[in-house]
Amino acid sequence: MLKAQDALDNAFEAINDLECGAGRWKSSWITAVTELRSVGHILEKVDSKVSAVARKVIKEHWDEWREKKDGGTWFTEFIDSTRNTLLKEGAGLPTATYISHGEYDEYTHWQLTMDDGADGVPILREAAEWLQDELESIEEEIEERSP
């Protein structure tokens, strides 16, 4: 298993917290965004050092993400840009609304509206699912190409 999977699992946990209204929304949002971005760092700095094959496969995917190929826009236009805005400019937090449904408020979640009006939580989930597909693809390619 790639070490980057640990960071992605942390992102999924934070997204799950946002979806069910658990915890503090700001810390869950920041955790999800930064962990999604850290997947790329861990791939590049840890997982790529496991073998020459891993280095080659990861570099190919990394290059595709940066060139916005095969879904790479998730990386460049959401994951990377959202993290940069959040951590480098101190901006980019969505507007939060706590939603509860049911007679006893048994269905709760955070609706986090982004600047463009979109609900940020489903977007976080889609970005995480895209990265999960990418990690699975990377692992398969490493296994296929390894001697």
N, C-alpha and C positions, 0 to 999 in steps of 0.2 A: 504494500500500500504506500502511496505517495504521502510524504509528510504534509504536503499542502492540504490533504484531506482533513487534517485536524482543524485547520483554520476555517475551512468550509463548513465543517460540522458545527463550529462555534457560531458561524454566521446563521446557519439554519436554526440553531437554538434561539438566537436573538430574534429572528424573524417569527418563530413560533410564539415567543413571548409577546411580540407586537400583535400578532393575530388573535391571541386569546386575552389580551388586556392585562397580562401579568407584568409586574415590574414597572420600572420607570421608563417612559417611552424614549426620552433623550438618550439615556445610556444604552438602551437596546438598539436604537437607530445608529448611534455612533459605533457600537460594537459590530453590528451587521455590516455597515459600510466599510469599516477599517479591516475587518476580517476578510471580506470579499476581495479587497485590494491586496491584502497580505498573501493571498493564494499565489499571485504572480511572483511576488518577492521570494516566497519559499520555494516555488518551482525553480526559479532562476538560481538562487543562492544555496539551496540544500539538495533538492531532488535531482538537479542536473549534474551533481557531482558524484552520483552513485555509479555511473558508468558512461562510457563514450556514447552508447546507444541512447541512454536517457538524455544526455546533453543534446544530441542531435534532434531527437523527437521534440523535446521541450522547446528548443530554439525554433523549430519549424512552426509550432503552434504559437509561440510568443510573437514571431514575425507576422503570422496571419492576423493575430489580434490587433497588432499595431497598425496593420494595413487595412483593417476593418473587413477582412475576408472571413467567410464562414461564420458569421455571427459576431465577429470581432467588434462590431459597434457596441455590443453590451459592455465590452471592456473599456474601449476608448471614450465612448459618449455617455456612459452611465457610471460604471464602477470607478474608473480612474478620475474622471472629471468631478464626480460627486465627492469622492474622498479628498481631492485637492481643494475644492471649494470649502469643505468642512474644516479640514485641518490646516490649510495654508492661509485661508482668508477669514476664518472664524465665522463663516456664513453657510447658508445652504441647508439649514434645518427646516423641515417642513412645518406647517401649521398643524397642531394636534387638536383632535376632537375625540373625546372618549364616548364611545357608542355603547349603549346597553339596550338589550331587548328582553322581552319576556316579563311575566308578572313579577318575578323575583330577581330580575337582572341577571339571569343565568347565562345569557349570551352577550359577552362583552368583547370589545376589541378597540384598538386605536385606529382612527382614520387619520392618516398623515398626508395632508394635502401639500403637494409640491408647488413651486412657483407657477408652473404651467397648468395647474388645476388637477393634475392627475393624482390618484391615490398612490402614495409611495410604497405602501406595504406589498401590494401585488407586484409592483415593479421590482422591489428587492427580491421577492420570491422567484420571479422569472430570471433575474440575473444570476441568482444562486443555482437555479436549475440548469441554466446554460453552462455555468462553470462546472457543475457536477458532470454533465455530459462531456465536457472537455477533458476533465480529469480521467474519466473512464476511457475515453478515446486515447489519451496519452498512455495510460497504463497498458491498454491492449496493444498499441503500436510498439511500445517498448518490449513487451513480451514476444510479439511476432518477429521483431527484428533482432532479438538477442540470440546469440549463438547457442 
